[in-house]
Amino acid sequence: MSGNHKVLVVGAGAQGNVVAGVLSRADDIGALVLADLDPDRARETAANIGSDKVRVDRVDAGDLDRTTAFLRAGRFDLVVNTALPEFIPEVMLAALRAGTNYLDLSSALFYERRGKPIEQLEHEEEWKASGRTALVNAGSAPGLTNVMAREGADDLDDVESIRIRDYSVVTSDRFVALWSLPVFLLDCATEPLIWEDGRPKRVPIFTGEEMYDFPPPIGRRGKVYLHAHEEPVTIPLFVGKPVRHCDYKIGEPDIDAWRLLVQGLGLLDDTPIEVQGVRLSSREVLLKRLPRTIAPQRLLDLVGSARLNSQSMVVCEVAGTKDGRAARIMLWSESPDLRTASTIVRGTSDVSLVTSVPAATFSLMLLRGQIRRTGVVLPEMLGPDERSIFYRGIGNFGIQVRKRIDAGDGA
């Protein structure tokens, strides 16, 4: 039936712009509410999307009771949470209490809440009993990377290692934030987890330095470091086969500038210091000074004057054995650059496109009954048929997954 689904998108930032924009194009979405703590920002994003299906409202994602009441009153079929990761517990629990399906793009806590590997599993039994679905970590990294890891693991008899590499190249005549800088920097300041011999292991920040050869469209060698991320926590647990080693590394041409900021100067230190009678931490000051993610119209202005472009990529290497021989499966994303992305979904960057189109695709799959699992679901749990639908969905927006099999290559 056409136009029968009602969706709430929480968060009107860069990711909310893409998710709401993509969903508003689908014939089977009848109404979409774009909600944010800042109604002006939500109205700006809705105007950029330009769809009669999109209505704007105000939601305080940190207020559990009011968010629950809002969801119950709205009778939504799905809540897509694109707000900052710190709001995941409240929005997810509100969706559970309201009897609404739920999707998010990341996690904030790893192995810190009641011994669960990620915070979204805290209420997994209640989600299963509800008969509803919470698809979590369903963006690009995590999300697309996890689907790629599962495909590689399915191709092998035994898995030795899963290694994920994330890289971006930005060209601009001025500094702009294409993603949430507070989230990125706090991850930089958090000791990463790697998976080693059946358990998670914390390692120091900015370790594991590696020069990695990225295939086109990056097509260059780039420096990457171990980085706090979800994949080394969840993939070994839910990919369907034992994994000896799993890690995630990130980089860009200016990665060592971020290393100086975080590790060298300690500007993410949360210990208060007194300056002229005022006690503040350097973290508070820095986070307050960071620019917000670039607005769609500003991005379009810079693209129109040829002053901004960007290209991003994620790579997943799965090594192990196949038919008694060593083998390596390499999968990578081939996606539009920023200038092209901003024409596919008006005002978006390549980073937001490759992050949020997977989330929107997963959302449509849930609403269309193409993911029939209930409870808390992660992308690495999905099988071949679900992967095929997912790949077709993201392919409609220029995102392709390439694959190469190297037989006889060691782990």
C-alpha positions in Angstrom: 0.0 0.0 0.0 1.4 3.4 -0.9 1.9 6.2 1.6 0.9 4.3 4.7 4.0 4.7 7.0 4.7 7.4 9.5 8.3 8.0 10.6 9.9 10.2 13.2 13.5 11.4 12.6 15.1 12.7 15.8 17.9 15.2 15.1 17.9 17.8 12.2 21.6 17.9 11.6 23.7 16.6 8.7 22.5 13.0 9.2 18.9 14.0 9.8 18.9 16.0 6.5 19.9 12.9 4.5 17.7 10.4 6.3 14.6 12.6 6.1 15.4 13.6 2.5 15.8 10.0 1.3 12.7 8.7 3.2 10.5 11.6 2.0 11.1 10.4 -1.6 9.7 6.9 -0.9 6.2 6.2 -2.0 5.4 4.1 1.0 6.2 7.0 3.4 3.1 9.0 4.0 4.3 11.4 6.7 7.6 12.3 8.3 8.2 14.4 11.4 11.7 16.0 11.7 12.2 16.8 15.4 15.0 18.6 17.1 15.6 20.6 20.3 16.2 23.6 18.0 13.0 24.2 15.9 14.8 26.8 13.8 17.4 24.2 12.7 14.6 21.7 12.0 12.8 24.2 9.9 15.9 25.1 7.9 16.6 21.4 7.2 13.0 20.8 6.3 13.1 23.7 3.9 16.2 22.3 2.3 14.5 18.9 1.8 11.5 20.6 0.3 8.9 17.8 0.7 5.2 18.3 1.6 5.5 15.1 3.7 7.9 16.6 6.2 6.6 18.3 9.3 8.7 20.0 11.9 8.4 19.6 15.7 10.4 20.1 18.9 11.8 17.2 21.0 14.2 17.2 23.9 15.9 13.8 23.3 17.3 13.9 26.8 13.9 14.0 28.4 12.7 10.3 28.6 9.2 10.9 29.8 8.3 13.7 27.4 9.9 11.9 24.4 7.9 8.7 25.3 4.7 10.8 25.4 5.5 12.4 22.1 6.1 9.0 20.5 2.9 7.6 21.9 0.9 10.5 20.7 2.4 10.4 17.2 1.8 6.7 16.7 4.9 6.3 14.5 5.8 3.2 12.7 9.6 3.9 13.1 11.8 6.2 15.1 15.2 7.0 13.4 17.6 8.5 15.9 20.2 10.7 14.2 20.8 12.8 17.4 24.2 12.7 19.2 25.1 9.3 20.6 24.7 10.6 24.2 20.9 10.6 23.6 20.7 7.0 22.5 19.5 5.5 25.9 16.6 7.9 26.3 15.3 7.8 22.7 15.7 4.0 22.4 13.9 3.4 25.7 11.2 5.8 24.7 10.6 3.9 21.5 10.4 0.6 23.5 7.9 2.1 25.9 5.8 3.5 23.1 5.8 0.2 21.1 7.6 1.7 18.1 10.4 0.2 15.9 13.7 2.0 16.3 16.9 2.6 14.4 20.2 4.4 15.2 23.6 5.0 13.6 26.1 4.4 16.4 26.8 3.7 20.1 28.4 5.7 22.9 29.2 3.2 25.6 31.2 0.0 25.0 31.3 -2.7 27.8 30.4 -0.1 30.4 26.7 -0.6 31.0 25.7 -3.7 33.0 28.4 -5.7 31.3 26.8 -5.4 27.8 29.1 -4.9 24.8 27.1 -1.8 23.7 24.5 0.2 25.5 21.7 -0.7 23.1 21.7 -4.3 24.4 20.7 -3.2 28.0 17.0 -3.9 27.3 17.4 -6.6 24.7 15.0 -9.0 26.5 12.3 -6.4 26.6 12.8 -5.6 22.9 12.5 -9.3 22.0 9.3 -9.7 24.1 7.8 -6.6 22.5 7.8 -8.1 19.0 9.3 -4.9 17.7 12.7 -4.3 16.1 15.6 -2.1 17.2 18.2 -2.0 14.4 21.3 -0.4 15.9 24.6 0.8 14.6 23.0 1.1 11.2 25.0 3.9 9.5 28.2 3.6 7.5 30.9 2.9 10.2 29.3 1.1 12.0 26.6 -0.3 9.7 27.9 -0.7 6.1 31.3 -1.9 7.5 29.5 -4.6 9.5 27.6 -5.8 6.5 30.8 -6.0 4.6 32.5 -7.9 7.4 29.6 -10.4 7.5 29.9 -11.0 3.7 33.6 -11.6 4.0 33.2 -13.9 6.9 30.5 -15.9 5.1 32.9 -16.4 2.2 35.5 -18.1 4.5 35.5 -21.3 6.4 37.5 -19.8 9.3 38.2 -16.2 10.2 41.5 -15.1 11.4 41.1 -11.3 11.3 38.8 -8.5 10.4 40.4 -5.1 9.8 38.5 -1.9 9.0 40.1 1.2 7.6 38.3 4.6 7.3 39.8 7.5 5.4 38.7 10.9 4.1 40.3 13.6 2.0 38.9 17.2 2.2 40.0 20.0 -0.1 38.8 23.5 1.0 40.1 27.0 1.2 38.8 27.3 4.8 38.1 24.9 7.7 34.6 23.4 7.7 33.1 20.6 9.8 31.6 17.9 7.6 30.7 15.7 10.6 30.2 16.1 14.3 33.6 17.2 15.6 32.7 16.7 19.3 31.9 13.0 18.6 35.1 12.6 16.6 37.4 14.2 19.1 35.9 12.5 22.1 36.5 9.2 20.3 40.1 10.3 19.6 40.5 10.8 23.4 39.0 7.4 24.3 41.2 4.4 24.5 40.2 2.1 21.6 39.1 -1.4 22.0 40.5 -4.2 19.7 39.4 -7.8 19.8 42.2 -10.2 20.5 41.9 -14.0 21.2 38.3 -14.1 22.3 38.0 -10.9 24.3 38.1 -7.1 24.0 41.4 -5.3 24.9 42.0 -1.6 25.5 45.0 0.0 23.9 46.4 3.5 24.1 45.1 6.3 21.9 46.8 7.0 18.6 48.6 3.7 18.5 48.8 1.1 15.7 50.1 3.7 13.2 49.9 2.3 9.7 50.4 3.5 6.2 47.6 1.9 4.2 47.1 1.8 0.4 43.5 2.8 -0.3 42.0 1.8 -3.7 40.2 4.3 -5.9 38.3 6.6 -5.6 40.8 7.6 -2.7 43.7 6.0 -4.7 46.5 7.0 -2.3 48.5 5.8 0.7 47.3 7.3 3.9 48.2 7.2 7.6 45.6 5.6 10.0 45.5 5.0 13.8 43.5 2.7 16.0 40.3 4.6 17.0 37.5 4.0 19.5 34.7 2.5 17.5 31.9 -0.1 17.7 33.1 -2.7 15.1 35.8 -4.4 17.1 33.3 -4.8 20.0 30.3 -6.1 18.1 31.5 -7.9 15.0 33.4 -10.7 16.7 30.3 -11.4 18.9 27.6 -11.3 16.2 29.3 -12.1 12.8 28.4 -15.8 13.1 32.0 -17.2 13.3 34.8 -17.0 15.8 37.2 -14.1 15.0 40.7 -14.0 16.5 41.5 -10.4 15.8 39.4 -7.3 14.9 40.4 -3.6 14.8 39.3 -0.3 13.4 41.6 2.5 12.2 40.9 6.0 10.9 42.9 8.6 9.1 43.0 11.7 6.9 45.9 13.8 5.6 45.7 16.0 8.7 45.3 13.2 11.3 48.5 14.1 13.1 47.1 17.6 13.7 44.3 16.0 15.6 46.8 13.8 17.4 48.7 17.0 18.5 45.5 18.6 19.7 44.3 15.6 21.7 47.4 13.7 22.8 50.2 16.3 22.5 48.4 19.3 24.0 45.8 17.4 26.1 43.0 19.7 25.1 40.4 17.0 25.7 41.5 16.8 29.4 38.4 17.1 31.6 40.3 18.1 34.8 39.2 21.7 35.8 41.9 24.4 36.0 41.5 27.9 37.4 42.1 30.9 35.1 41.5 34.3 36.6 39.2 32.9 39.2 37.2 30.8 36.8 37.4 27.0 36.9 37.0 25.2 33.6 38.5 22.2 31.9 40.2 22.5 28.5 37.7 20.0 27.2 34.8 22.3 28.1 36.4 25.2 26.3 37.4 23.3 23.2 34.0 21.6 22.8 32.3 25.0 23.2 34.5 26.5 20.5 34.1 23.8 17.9 32.0 24.8 14.8 28.8 23.0 14.2 28.5 20.7 11.2 28.1 22.8 8.1 24.6 23.8 7.1 23.2 22.6 3.8 23.0 26.0 2.2 26.5 27.0 3.3 27.8 23.7 1.8 26.0 24.4 -1.5 27.5 27.9 -1.6 31.0 26.6 -1.2 30.5 23.8 -3.7 29.0 26.3 -6.2 32.1 28.5 -6.0 34.4 25.4 -6.3 35.9 26.0 -2.8 35.0 22.7 -1.2 35.2 19.0 -2.1 35.7 15.8 -0.2 36.1 12.0 -0.7 35.6 9.3 1.9 36.0 5.5 1.9 35.7 2.5 4.2 37.6 -0.7 3.6 37.0 -4.1 5.3 39.6 -6.9 5.0 38.6 -10.3 6.2 41.4 -12.9 6.3 41.3 -16.6 7.1 41.0 -19.9 5.3 38.9 -21.3 2.5 39.1 -25.0 1.6 42.2 -25.4 3.6 44.1 -22.5 2.0 44.8 -19.0 3.3 42.6 -16.4 1.7 41.7 -12.7 2.1 38.5 -11.0 1.2 38.7 -7.2 0.6 35.6 -5.1 0.4 35.5 -1.4 0.0 33.0 1.5 -0.6 33.0 3.4 -3.8 30.8 6.4 -3.3 30.3 9.9 -4.7 32.6 12.8 -3.8 31.1 15.8 -1.9 30.2 17.8 -5.0 28.3 14.9 -6.5 26.7 13.9 -3.2 25.3 17.5 -2.7 23.3 17.1 -5.9 22.1 13.6 -5.1 20.7 14.7 -1.7 20.6 18.5 -1.7 23.2 20.1 0.6 24.8 17.0 1.9 28.5 16.0 2.1 30.0 12.7 0.9 30.4 11.7 4.6 26.8 12.3 5.4 25.6 10.6 2.3 27.6 7.4 2.9 26.6 7.5 6.6 22.9 8.2 6.3 21.8 6.5 3.0 22.5 3.1 4.6 20.4 4.2 7.6 17.6 5.3 5.4 17.9 2.1 3.4 17.7 0.0 6.5 14.7 2.0 7.6 12.8 1.2 4.5 13.7 -2.4 4.7 12.2 -2.5 8.3 9.1 -0.8 7.2 8.7 -3.0 4.1 9.1 -6.2 6.2 12.4 -7.1 4.4 14.0 -7.4 7.8 11.7 -9.7 9.8 13.9 -10.2 12.9 12.6 -8.9 16.2 14.5 -7.6 19.2 17.8 -5.8 19.0 19.4 -6.4 15.7 22.9 -5.5 14.4 23.8 -5.2 10.7 26.4 -8.0 11.0 23.5 -10.4 11.8 21.9 -10.0 8.3 22.0 -12.8 5.8 22.7 -12.9 2.0 19.1 -12.0 0.9 19.0 -9.0 3.3 22.4 -7.9 2.1 21.3 -8.0 -1.5 18.4 -5.8 -0.8 20.6 -3.4 1.1 23.2 -3.2 -1.6 20.5 -2.4 -4.2 19.1 0.3 -1.9 22.3 2.2 -1.4 23.3 1.7 -5.0 20.3 3.9 -6.0 22.3 6.8 -4.4 25.6 6.0 -6.0 27.1 3.9 -3.2 28.7 0.6 -4.4 30.5 -2.1 -2.5 33.5 -3.5 -4.4 35.0 -6.9 -3.6 38.3 -8.7 -4.3 39.3 -12.2 -3.3 43.0 -13.0 -2.8 43.6 -16.7 -2.5 46.8 -17.8 -0.9 47.3 -14.5 1.0 48.1 -14.9 4.7 46.3 -13.2 7.5 
